[in-house]
Amino acid sequence: MPDQSPDAALTRSLPARVTPLVLSAALLLGANGLSMTVIAVRGREEGLSDAMIGLLGSAYYLGLLLGVLVTPFLIMRVGHIRVFAALASVSAVVMMVLLLIPAGPLWLVARFASGIAFCGTAMVVESWLNALASNAERGRVLSVYRIVDLAAVTGAQFLLPLYGAGGYEILVLIALLFSAGLVPVALAREGNPPVHVKRKLDLAEIWRISPVAVVGCLTIGLTNGAFRSIGPLYAQGVGLGVDAVAFFISLWIVAGAIFQYPLGWASDRVDRRLVLMLATIGAGLSCLLVAGTTDRMIIFTGIFLFGGFALPLYSLSAAHANDHAEPGQYVELAAGLTLSFALGAVIGPFAASLVIDMFGPRAFFIYTSVLHFALVGFIALRIAARASVPEARRQPFVWLLRYSPMIYRLARNGAGQANAGKREKEPRK
């Protein structure tokens, strides 16, 4: 039997210890990213209304919201490995269940279960990586995880044109990917990492720390959450084929990764709310560009710009909140912002689907532009009401492709070491 003692674990290199987790993460992230697109496309082929497809997206994010709340307690009860195995199995089972039941209300239950299960498995992997990496190593681990996240979610989209959305093969393939994600973790030599006691979440305190971040994350849920569920409906509605839908979603994701660094770099040097406002304006204008055309090249250009400006908004909002937080509040703050995003994402897909139902697919981007410009107005009010954070108190920007308190803990711990000694003890303004 392999030695799983702490001393034995320390003799193995960090790459050997994290590789099983990263492989599992790649399979799970790819499977989940593909399932988000497939469910929307398949739902339309099965004859579901736009409103029902929007509800499927809302049900998924409702499950994600519940997963954020209950996963830490499950981990404390039975440990990381058992929670991961159980929830990865649930993810695979749900995909197979969709083959056995007709498209309709029961799919809502399946998507709700998918949201809980994926949120739980992702939180297990991310908290485990955080436990394995020392402060000096967290930056490298986070970089690898970002690359894996981007490559897996983007690459998996192109399985859609290969297999199509209507047959049984694509759902079986997604279930296989979820099931395969169990293997690296099940065969890893690591034992369960330490479990940290979860602090009670004080939502009122999170609002006091940064109203801009709370409203920003809520808006991002209403828009980006809606796009992941409803974006494929828009793409099909304007005449894009299945292969073009995969490219459409991938452009949005890749652009978000490309724009993160320059926007983050700028936000470390000026009032972060100004950068947040400019990026939000860019997202709103790119939505208007997409809404105002039927030309395929302009749509692709617009969606690239939309992803570039919209996806970094969560990271910018979180960084602004951390500028006003004390060190002991970072993890609780990350959980609160995740819940704010998830709440918006529960509402967003259904609201957006009603807009498409009433006014057509191009109205979806009118919906998103209105929400972005409303956020611009709120940021302007907050700039007038609150002074900017002094540069000495400003925390380094951390860019994220996913909205998770566990991945933010990994990123925050590494950034905190790099920024050690920079922040002065002074009252918040």
Disulfide bonds with the S-S distance in Angstrom:
none
